[in-house]
Amino acid sequence: MTKRPLQQTARSIVPSAAAWVGLLLLPLQAGCSTGVGETPPPAVPTAPAVTPPIADGSGSGAAIAPAAAKVVAGPPSVEAPALVDCSATPADMACVPGGWHPRGVDEDRDGCRQADEPRSGPASMPSALVWNQTFWMDKYEVTISDYGQCMSAGGCPAAAPLYQDFSNPKQPITGGNWYAAEAYCSWRGKRLPTEAEFELAARGPEGEKTPFGNDLVSCENAVIKDERGRSCGITKRGASPEKGKVLLVGLRAAGRYGIFDLVGNAEEWVADWWSPSWASCGEACLGINPKGPCGGGAAPCKGHSNKTVRGGSWYWGPECATGIRRRRHVASNSPPHHFGFRCAADAGSPVRLPNGKTN
């Protein structure tokens, strides 16, 4: 894997919002840089899509799975802070109640084999109990429309999809790097979720495998690769249609806490620096509100050259679309992958609402 020094800032990655607008007006690249091990299979015939909960892609989604209510007891020697309540959760965010919860697994049998799998074995091991404070998480992946508003306001560097047929305003923004994702969340008064927060939102306090329970997801509840091909058999326009595409956000039912597409659709950048296993991360990934090596953030972290990506995607099968699976990539996103993101915030904190006002 190509490694690049992490000396960029969000504003030095790309020129300007005007340049980005020009990019969208030009024909998008027909091809895609997929990274080692992501060579597409032979062409897959177009298959009828699974009927989504909504037909117009408006992001209203379907019925929300009830949040798990079980309270997990932590180590008796560790005194956790008092939990805060959900407060007045913004309309575009969901509240994830805090507490102790499992992180990782002692044995990963799902068989996800992405190109950047560590030689030492699955990065999701071993299991441990960690504690997170109650927090808010975006219900939806950040869309092209969302990100464009930030660029127009001068808060975000230019970023644009790299695949043809990935530029619908309601599709997740893909093709940007970690710094662009961080800049957007900061502009909204939010932040990228930590790995531990992402795992709590996806697995719940009982540590289930996915936002829908312990069974692997299917195209009934996630945008993944199945026997018909990528994107549940929905091909993209242009060259290499078999590579599929991200679908409009919110086309599948929400999982626990009312969060959509937390597994499948676009893999998502999170705040943490990558470590090849939970064991190698050590104390930085344990305890109360763990943030990973060097506490996350944009400043270079000695011995760590990658950021973490979570959640599986349209490109990979159900074995990769779990709340457990961890993946790595350079923060500069070079060579480029097609990762998206969503934001989180501390419960009760001021955030910028979609209408520009503050809650």
C-alpha positions in Angstrom: 0.0 0.0 0.0 1.2 3.5 -0.9 2.0 5.6 2.1 2.2 9.4 2.0 3.3 11.9 4.7 0.4 13.4 6.5 1.4 17.0 6.1 -1.6 18.4 4.3 -4.3 20.6 5.7 -7.9 20.6 4.7 -7.5 23.8 2.8 -4.3 22.7 0.9 -5.8 19.6 -0.7 -7.7 21.1 -3.5 -8.0 24.6 -5.0 -11.5 26.1 -4.5 -15.2 25.6 -4.5 -15.4 27.1 -8.0 -13.0 24.4 -9.2 -15.2 21.8 -7.7 -18.3 23.2 -9.5 -16.4 23.0 -12.7 -15.6 19.4 -12.0 -19.3 18.5 -11.7 -20.0 20.2 -15.0 -17.4 18.1 -16.8 -18.0 14.5 -17.6 -16.9 12.4 -14.6 -14.2 9.9 -15.1 -15.5 6.7 -16.6 -13.0 4.6 -14.7 -12.0 4.3 -11.1 -8.8 3.8 -9.1 -9.9 0.9 -6.9 -6.8 0.0 -5.0 -5.0 -3.3 -4.7 -7.3 -6.3 -4.6 -10.4 -4.4 -5.8 -10.3 -5.5 -9.5 -13.9 -5.9 -10.5 -15.3 -9.3 -11.5 -16.6 -10.0 -15.0 -19.6 -7.9 -16.0 -22.8 -8.7 -14.0 -26.1 -8.3 -15.8 -28.4 -5.6 -14.6 -30.8 -7.1 -12.0 -34.0 -5.6 -10.7 -33.4 -3.7 -7.5 -34.8 -4.8 -4.2 -37.9 -2.6 -3.7 -36.7 0.1 -1.2 -38.8 1.4 1.6 -39.2 4.6 -0.3 -39.3 5.2 -4.0 -38.1 8.8 -4.4 -34.8 8.8 -2.5 -36.0 11.6 -0.3 -34.2 10.1 2.7 -37.3 9.6 4.8 -36.5 5.8 5.2 -38.7 3.2 6.7 -39.6 1.9 10.1 -37.0 2.4 12.7 -35.7 -0.6 14.7 -36.1 0.0 18.4 -32.9 0.7 20.3 -31.6 -1.9 22.6 -32.3 -1.1 26.2 -30.0 -3.4 28.0 -27.5 -1.8 30.4 -24.1 -3.5 30.5 -22.1 -3.5 33.7 -18.5 -2.4 33.4 -15.4 -3.4 35.4 -16.0 -2.9 39.1 -12.7 -1.1 39.5 -13.5 1.6 36.9 -15.9 4.4 37.9 -17.5 5.8 34.8 -18.8 9.4 34.6 -22.4 10.2 34.9 -24.4 9.7 31.7 -26.0 12.8 30.1 -29.4 12.5 28.5 -30.2 12.9 24.8 -31.2 16.6 25.3 -33.0 18.1 22.4 -31.5 16.0 19.6 -31.3 17.9 16.2 -33.8 16.7 13.6 -31.1 15.4 11.3 -29.3 13.5 14.1 -30.0 10.5 16.3 -29.2 10.0 19.9 -27.0 7.1 20.9 -27.3 6.4 24.6 -24.0 6.0 26.3 -22.6 3.3 28.7 -20.4 0.3 28.6 -20.4 -1.8 25.5 -18.4 -4.5 23.7 -15.8 -3.4 21.2 -14.2 -5.9 18.9 -14.5 -9.7 19.0 -12.3 -12.5 20.2 -12.7 -14.4 16.9 -13.7 -12.9 13.6 -15.3 -15.6 11.5 -17.1 -13.5 9.0 -14.4 -13.9 6.3 -14.2 -10.3 5.0 -10.9 -10.2 3.0 -10.3 -6.8 1.7 -7.0 -5.9 0.1 -5.6 -4.1 3.1 -6.2 -6.9 5.6 -3.3 -6.9 8.1 -0.9 -9.9 7.8 -1.3 -10.4 11.5 -4.9 -11.4 11.1 -8.3 -9.6 11.5 -7.9 -6.1 12.9 -11.1 -6.4 15.0 -9.6 -8.6 17.7 -9.7 -8.9 20.7 -13.0 -8.0 22.4 -13.1 -5.6 25.4 -15.6 -3.5 27.2 -15.3 0.3 26.7 -17.4 3.2 27.8 -18.8 6.0 25.8 -20.7 9.1 26.8 -24.1 9.7 25.2 -23.6 11.4 21.8 -25.4 12.4 18.7 -24.8 10.9 15.2 -26.0 12.0 11.8 -28.9 9.9 10.7 -27.6 9.9 7.1 -24.3 9.9 5.3 -23.3 13.4 4.2 -24.6 13.9 0.7 -23.2 15.8 -2.3 -25.8 18.5 -1.7 -24.7 18.8 2.0 -21.1 19.1 1.1 -21.7 21.6 -1.7 -23.3 23.9 0.8 -20.2 23.8 2.9 -18.0 24.6 -0.1 -20.2 27.5 -1.2 -19.8 28.9 2.3 -16.0 28.6 2.2 -15.9 26.0 4.9 -14.8 23.0 2.9 -12.1 22.2 0.3 -13.3 21.1 -3.1 -14.1 17.4 -3.4 -16.1 15.5 -6.0 -17.0 11.9 -6.8 -14.6 10.0 -9.0 -17.0 7.5 -10.6 -19.5 8.4 -13.3 -23.1 8.1 -12.0 -22.1 9.0 -8.4 -23.1 12.7 -8.6 -26.8 12.8 -7.7 -27.2 15.4 -5.0 -28.7 12.8 -2.6 -25.9 10.3 -3.1 -23.2 10.3 -0.4 -20.2 12.5 -1.2 -17.4 10.1 -2.1 -13.9 10.6 -3.4 -12.8 13.2 -0.8 -10.1 12.6 1.8 -10.2 12.4 5.5 -9.3 16.1 5.9 -12.3 17.2 3.8 -14.6 15.0 6.0 -13.1 16.6 9.1 -13.6 20.1 7.6 -17.2 19.5 6.8 -18.0 18.2 10.3 -16.2 21.1 11.9 -18.2 23.6 9.7 -21.4 22.0 11.1 -20.1 22.4 14.7 -19.7 18.6 14.8 -16.8 16.1 14.5 -16.1 12.7 13.0 -17.2 9.9 15.2 -14.6 7.8 17.0 -14.2 4.1 16.2 -15.8 3.3 19.6 -18.8 5.5 18.9 -19.3 4.1 15.5 -19.2 0.6 17.0 -21.7 1.4 19.7 -24.1 3.0 17.2 -23.8 0.0 14.9 -23.7 -2.8 17.5 -25.6 -1.4 20.5 -24.8 -2.1 24.1 -25.1 -5.9 23.7 -22.5 -6.0 20.9 -24.7 -7.4 18.1 -23.0 -7.9 14.7 -24.9 -5.3 12.7 -27.5 -2.5 13.3 -30.2 -5.1 12.7 -29.0 -7.9 14.9 -26.6 -10.8 14.8 -27.3 -12.1 11.3 -25.4 -10.6 8.4 -27.3 -8.0 6.4 -28.8 -8.6 3.0 -30.0 -6.3 0.2 -33.3 -6.1 2.1 -31.6 -3.8 4.7 -28.3 -2.6 3.2 -26.7 -1.6 0.0 -24.0 -4.3 -0.6 -22.8 -6.8 -3.1 -24.9 -9.9 -3.4 -25.2 -12.8 -5.8 -26.5 -10.4 -8.5 -23.4 -8.1 -8.2 -22.4 -4.9 -6.6 -25.1 -2.4 -5.4 -27.5 -5.4 -5.1 -27.2 -5.8 -8.9 -27.8 -2.2 -9.8 -25.3 -1.2 -12.4 -23.9 2.3 -13.0 -24.0 4.3 -16.2 -20.8 4.6 -18.3 -17.8 2.4 -18.4 -17.4 -0.6 -16.1 -21.1 -0.8 -15.1 -20.5 -3.9 -13.1 -18.7 -1.8 -10.5 -22.0 -0.6 -9.2 -22.6 2.6 -7.4 -23.6 4.2 -4.1 -27.4 4.6 -3.9 -29.3 7.6 -2.6 -29.1 7.9 1.2 -31.9 6.4 3.3 -33.2 3.9 0.7 -33.0 1.1 3.2 -34.6 0.9 6.6 -32.9 2.5 9.6 -31.1 0.3 12.1 -31.0 0.8 15.8 -31.2 4.4 17.0 -32.8 5.4 13.7 -29.5 5.7 11.8 -29.5 4.9 8.0 -26.8 3.2 5.9 -24.4 2.7 8.8 -23.3 -0.5 7.2 -23.3 -0.7 3.4 -23.6 2.0 0.7 -20.4 4.0 1.4 -17.6 3.0 3.7 -17.1 5.9 6.2 -14.1 7.8 7.5 -13.9 8.0 11.3 -11.7 10.1 13.6 -9.2 7.5 14.8 -5.7 6.7 13.5 -5.5 3.1 12.4 -3.9 0.4 14.5 -3.5 -3.1 13.1 -5.4 -4.7 16.0 -7.1 -3.7 19.1 -4.4 -5.4 21.1 -1.7 -3.3 19.4 -3.6 -0.1 20.1 -3.5 -0.9 23.8 -4.7 1.7 26.4 -5.5 4.3 23.8 -8.4 2.2 22.6 -9.6 1.1 26.1 -11.5 2.7 29.0 -13.6 5.8 29.0 -14.4 7.6 25.7 -11.4 6.0 23.8 -10.1 8.0 20.9 -7.3 5.7 19.6 -3.6 6.5 19.0 -2.7 10.2 19.6 -6.3 11.0 20.4 -7.2 11.1 16.7 -7.2 14.4 15.0 -5.4 15.8 12.0 -1.9 16.3 13.6 0.6 13.6 12.5 0.7 10.6 14.8 4.1 8.9 15.1 4.1 5.3 14.0 0.6 5.7 12.3 0.2 6.7 8.7 -3.4 5.6 8.0 -6.9 6.6 9.2 -9.7 4.1 9.9 -12.7 3.4 7.7 -15.8 1.6 8.9 -19.1 0.1 7.8 -18.7 -1.9 4.5 -20.0 -0.6 1.2 -21.9 -1.2 -2.1 -18.7 -2.8 -3.4 -18.2 -5.6 -0.8 -20.4 -8.4 0.4 -22.3 -8.8 3.7 -19.3 -10.2 5.5 -17.7 -6.8 5.3 -20.9 -4.8 6.2 -20.8 -5.2 10.0 -20.3 -3.0 13.0 -17.1 -4.9 13.8 -15.1 -4.6 10.6 -12.2 -2.1 10.5 -10.3 -0.9 7.4 -7.4 1.4 6.8 -6.4 4.0 4.2 -4.1 7.0 4.0 -5.8 10.2 5.2 -4.8 12.0 1.9 -6.9 9.4 0.0 -4.1 8.8 -2.5 -4.5 6.5 -4.3 -8.2 7.5 -4.2 -10.9 5.3 -2.8 -14.6 6.1 -2.7 -15.2 6.6 1.0 -18.0 8.7 2.5 -18.6 9.9 6.1 -21.1 11.2 8.6 -20.6 13.4 11.6 -21.2 13.1 15.4 -21.4 15.6 18.2 -21.5 15.6 22.0 -25.1 15.5 23.2 -26.3 19.0 24.0 -23.6 20.8 22.1 -24.4 23.6 19.6 -24.4 22.4 16.0 -25.3 24.1 12.7 -28.6 22.9 11.4 -29.4 22.2 7.7 -31.2 25.6 7.5 -28.0 27.4 8.7 -29.3 28.1 12.2 -27.8 26.8 15.4 -29.9 24.4 17.6 
